[in-house]
């Protein structure tokens, strides 16, 4: 993931309802998503937003669990 990809993904993920902040690390190829207060994010919505941006998530980790394939909810 390059710096341009990080910026693109930050923009895409910032549009997902309930996301307050998105931080990216190009060197580690990771994105950290911070939810808005009192918000439960949908792992499926995050996964689908990444796919819609033309990327394939390798892994999604959060309070709802760890996913290597698209979550069902």
MIDOSE-1310 file (N, C-alpha, C; in nm, 2 decimals, decimal comma, always signed):
residues 73
xxxx	+0,09/-0,12/+0,00/+0,00/+0,00/+0,00/+0,09/+0,12/+0,00; +0,07/+0,21/-0,09/+0,15/+0,33/-0,10/+0,07/+0,45/-0,03; +0,14/+0,56/-0,02/+0,08/+0,68/+0,04/-0,05/+0,72/-0,03; -0,05/+0,71/-0,16/-0,17/+0,75/-0,24/-0,29/+0,66/-0,21
xxxx	-0,26/+0,53/-0,19/-0,36/+0,43/-0,16/-0,42/+0,46/-0,02; -0,33/+0,50/+0,08/-0,37/+0,53/+0,21/-0,47/+0,64/+0,21; -0,44/+0,75/+0,13/-0,53/+0,87/+0,12/-0,66/+0,83/+0,06; -0,65/+0,75/-0,05/-0,78/+0,70/-0,11/-0,86/+0,62/-0,02
xxxx	-0,81/+0,53/+0,06/-0,88/+0,45/+0,15/-0,94/+0,53/+0,27; -0,86/+0,63/+0,31/-0,91/+0,72/+0,42/-1,04/+0,79/+0,37; -1,03/+0,84/+0,25/-1,15/+0,91/+0,19/-1,27/+0,82/+0,18; -1,25/+0,70/+0,13/-1,36/+0,60/+0,11/-1,42/+0,56/+0,25
xxxx	-1,33/+0,53/+0,34/-1,38/+0,48/+0,47/-1,44/+0,59/+0,55; -1,40/+0,71/+0,53/-1,46/+0,83/+0,60/-1,60/+0,85/+0,57; -1,65/+0,79/+0,45/-1,79/+0,81/+0,41/-1,88/+0,70/+0,47; -1,82/+0,60/+0,54/-1,90/+0,50/+0,60/-1,97/+0,56/+0,73
xxxx	-2,10/+0,55/+0,74/-2,17/+0,60/+0,86/-2,11/+0,55/+0,99; -2,08/+0,63/+1,08/-2,04/+0,59/+1,21/-1,89/+0,60/+1,23; -1,81/+0,62/+1,12/-1,67/+0,63/+1,13/-1,63/+0,78/+1,17; -1,55/+0,79/+1,28/-1,51/+0,93/+1,32/-1,38/+0,96/+1,26
xxxx	-1,29/+0,86/+1,25/-1,15/+0,89/+1,21/-1,09/+0,77/+1,14; -1,01/+0,79/+1,04/-0,93/+0,68/+0,98/-0,79/+0,71/+0,97; -0,70/+0,62/+1,02/-0,56/+0,64/+1,01/-0,50/+0,53/+0,93; -0,40/+0,56/+0,85/-0,34/+0,46/+0,76/-0,19/+0,46/+0,78
xxxx	-0,13/+0,34/+0,76/+0,01/+0,32/+0,77/+0,06/+0,25/+0,65; +0,12/+0,32/+0,56/+0,16/+0,26/+0,43/+0,26/+0,15/+0,45; +0,36/+0,17/+0,54/+0,47/+0,08/+0,56/+0,41/-0,05/+0,62; +0,32/-0,05/+0,71/+0,26/-0,17/+0,76/+0,14/-0,22/+0,69
xxxx	+0,10/-0,15/+0,59/-0,02/-0,18/+0,51/-0,14/-0,21/+0,59; -0,17/-0,11/+0,68/-0,28/-0,12/+0,77/-0,36/+0,01/+0,78; -0,49/-0,01/+0,81/-0,58/+0,11/+0,84/-0,64/+0,09/+0,97; -0,65/+0,19/+1,05/-0,71/+0,19/+1,18/-0,83/+0,28/+1,17
xxxx	-0,95/+0,22/+1,21/-1,08/+0,30/+1,20/-1,13/+0,32/+1,34; -1,16/+0,45/+1,37/-1,21/+0,49/+1,50/-1,36/+0,52/+1,49; -1,44/+0,45/+1,56/-1,59/+0,48/+1,54/-1,63/+0,61/+1,62; -1,74/+0,67/+1,58/-1,79/+0,78/+1,65/-1,84/+0,73/+1,79
xxxx	-1,86/+0,82/+1,88/-1,90/+0,79/+2,01/-2,04/+0,71/+2,01; -2,05/+0,62/+2,09/-2,18/+0,54/+2,10/-2,22/+0,48/+1,97; -2,12/+0,44/+1,89/-2,15/+0,38/+1,76/-2,09/+0,24/+1,75; -2,17/+0,15/+1,69/-2,12/+0,01/+1,66/-2,11/+0,00/+1,51
xxxx	-1,99/-0,02/+1,46/-1,97/-0,03/+1,32/-2,00/-0,16/+1,27; -2,05/-0,17/+1,14/-2,08/-0,29/+1,08/-1,95/-0,34/+1,01; -1,90/-0,46/+1,05/-1,78/-0,51/+0,98/-1,81/-0,53/+0,83; -1,93/-0,58/+0,80/-1,97/-0,60/+0,66/-1,96/-0,47/+0,58
xxxx	-2,02/-0,36/+0,63/-2,02/-0,23/+0,57/-1,87/-0,18/+0,54; -1,79/-0,20/+0,64/-1,65/-0,16/+0,62/-1,58/-0,25/+0,51; -1,60/-0,38/+0,52/-1,54/-0,47/+0,42/-1,59/-0,43/+0,28; -1,72/-0,40/+0,26/-1,78/-0,37/+0,13/-1,73/-0,23/+0,08
xxxx	-1,70/-0,14/+0,17/-1,65/-0,01/+0,13/-1,51/-0,03/+0,07; -1,43/-0,11/+0,14/-1,29/-0,14/+0,09/-1,30/-0,21/-0,05; -1,39/-0,31/-0,06/-1,41/-0,37/-0,19/-1,45/-0,27/-0,30; -1,54/-0,18/-0,27/-1,60/-0,09/-0,36/-1,48/+0,01/-0,41
xxxx	-1,38/+0,02/-0,33/-1,27/+0,11/-0,37/-1,17/+0,03/-0,45; -1,20/-0,10/-0,48/-1,11/-0,18/-0,57/-1,00/-0,25/-0,49; -1,01/-0,26/-0,36/-0,91/-0,33/-0,28/-0,98/-0,46/-0,22; -0,89/-0,55/-0,19/-0,94/-0,67/-0,12/-0,88/-0,68/+0,02
xxxx	-0,97/-0,67/+0,12/-0,92/-0,68/+0,26/-0,85/-0,81/+0,28; -0,74/-0,81/+0,35/-0,67/-0,93/+0,39/-0,73/-0,98/+0,52; -0,76/-0,89/+0,61/-0,81/-0,92/+0,74/-0,87/-0,80/+0,80; -0,98/-0,82/+0,88/-1,05/-0,72/+0,95/-1,07/-0,76/+1,09
xxxx	-1,01/-0,68/+1,18/-1,01/-0,71/+1,32/-1,09/-0,60/+1,40; -1,18/-0,64/+1,49/-1,25/-0,54/+1,56/-1,32/-0,60/+1,68; -1,41/-0,52/+1,75/-1,48/-0,58/+1,86/-1,57/-0,69/+1,82; -1,62/-0,70/+1,70/-1,71/-0,80/+1,66/-1,63/-0,93/+1,62
xxxx	-1,50/-0,93/+1,62/-1,42/-1,05/+1,59/-1,32/-1,02/+1,48; -1,26/-1,13/+1,44/-1,15/-1,12/+1,33/-1,21/-1,19/+1,21; -1,20/-1,13/+1,09/-1,25/-1,18/+0,97/-1,15/-1,19/+0,86; -1,14/-1,30/+0,80/-1,05/-1,32/+0,68/-1,13/-1,33/+0,55
xxxx	-1,26/-1,34/+0,57/-1,36/-1,33/+0,46/-1,47/-1,23/+0,49; -1,55/-1,20/+0,39/-1,65/-1,09/+0,42/-1,75/-1,14/+0,53; -1,76/-1,05/+0,63/-1,85/-1,08/+0,74/-2,00/-1,08/+0,69; -2,08/-1,15/+0,77/-2,22/-1,17/+0,73/-2,30/-1,05/+0,78
x	-2,25/-0,97/+0,87/-2,33/-0,86/+0,92/-2,23/-0,74/+0,96
